[in-house]
Amino acid sequence: TQAQIGVTGLAVMGRNLARNLARNGFTVAVHNRTAARTDALVAEFGEEGDFVATRTAKEFVAALERPRRLVVMVKAGEPTDAVIDEFAPLLEPGDMIIDGGNAHFADTRRRERLLRERDLHFVGTGISGGEEGALHGPSIMPGGSAESYAVLGPILERIAAKAEDGTPCVSHVGPDGAGHFVKMVHNGIEYADMQLIGEAYQLLRDVAGYTPGRISDIFRTWNTGRLDSYLIEITAEVLAHVDEYTGKPFVDVVADAAEQKGTGRWTVQTALDLGVPVSGIAEAVFARSLSGHVPLREASRSLEGPTPRALSEEEAAAFADRVEQALYASKIMSYTQGFHEITAGAEEYGWGIDPGAVAALWRGGCIIRAAFLDRIRAAYDTRPDLPSLLSDATFAREVADAQDDWREVMVAATRQGVPAPGFAAALAYYDALRAERLPAALVQGQRDFFGAHTYRRTDREGSFHTLWGGDRSEVEA
Ligand code: 6PG
């Protein structure tokens, strides 16, 4: 029998994806550089469905029905190029290579172009949801040609997570690198969500004076409301966990230096290139990097801070409610920034991405899955040309209702000396967008003063320069 799809690269993500495909009734050819992994997969999970174990690249390609659908699940970067170099010569026009790794969208664009010249489809595909998602239903973000999606889509729709309304969490995001671009922004938003949740935790701990156990209960309660999401749910689990060796809260024995594999950083680097202000996502990346500068932090530990003030039980409870408001409003800001980046990327690269469809496929399976995303989808469905999430009346109203508490939380954080860069950046973003006038006018004046960089006026068309070194009269530039 010929396999309908093949997976090469059988580390945990590849293995689970292959099992998901087999469990859904597809015949799956499997291949790995070292054959032991292939054998282990078939020995352990062979009963779950139809696997075709193959040993060589040639055997693997021969096992696939045409047009061939070949899923690559190797480490992003050079290993992906190596696999492409190995398999592409064995393929025939119309076959497709599906890259399910966390590739940079620029690499995906390059690879797509190269393979297109050989009449092969290269489908850079974002896959979110970790190991569990790969096995039970991930959120899938395929790029590549519409033609390839017509052949591949039905398979992906079977193995993807299903949103609450039963819709599969997959759709054709756009051509070439669009899928990996959207996955990158997903991860940037993931970083921001995690940072904001982290700040909420720290404030509940250091300002409200709550224990991790109590904070876990608070997150559990929040998870029944508008913050209902996977990340809030697992936060409650992590905070409730007790270390088996010391009996201390788990969160107190883990080294507080956050690591990163780079997708959050890419989101910010790309945003800088596109000129999109993703300050909340950037703060999340910077917060991780600051946490990792251990010697710098140790050298700074003696720096003075404010004298903390203990809250009464009643004040603490009121404060906790405020933190929920601050977290929710800040979350709206990071999604606003993330969707802005998607829209800007789509415009820059001519992808024609539908932001509502992106929100829809993030509703289930992925790390940022949340009830909230269905409302983002609804906002874009109502108005596909929505300039910003904050232009949606419902989101704008919710932020307006949250803002007093949000500001109070920032006051408390500042007064008590608890760093909350994500909350602060989000609030500054909100206030900057709202502002009638920004100090950018003064910056323009400074630029014109020292470099004759010129400025525009509010009352007349044209570019102007003031003769700062002379009689300070204005000339048209
Ligand atoms: C997902 C995740 C995943 C990512 C991890 C680790 O959507 O399933 O985003 O792709 O690799 O979250 O990312 P960092 O190591 O950068 O935190």
Residues whose N, C-alpha, C, O or C-beta is under 5 A from the ligand:
A	BS01	6PG	I127 S128 G129 G130 N187 E259 Q260 K261 G262 T263 I367
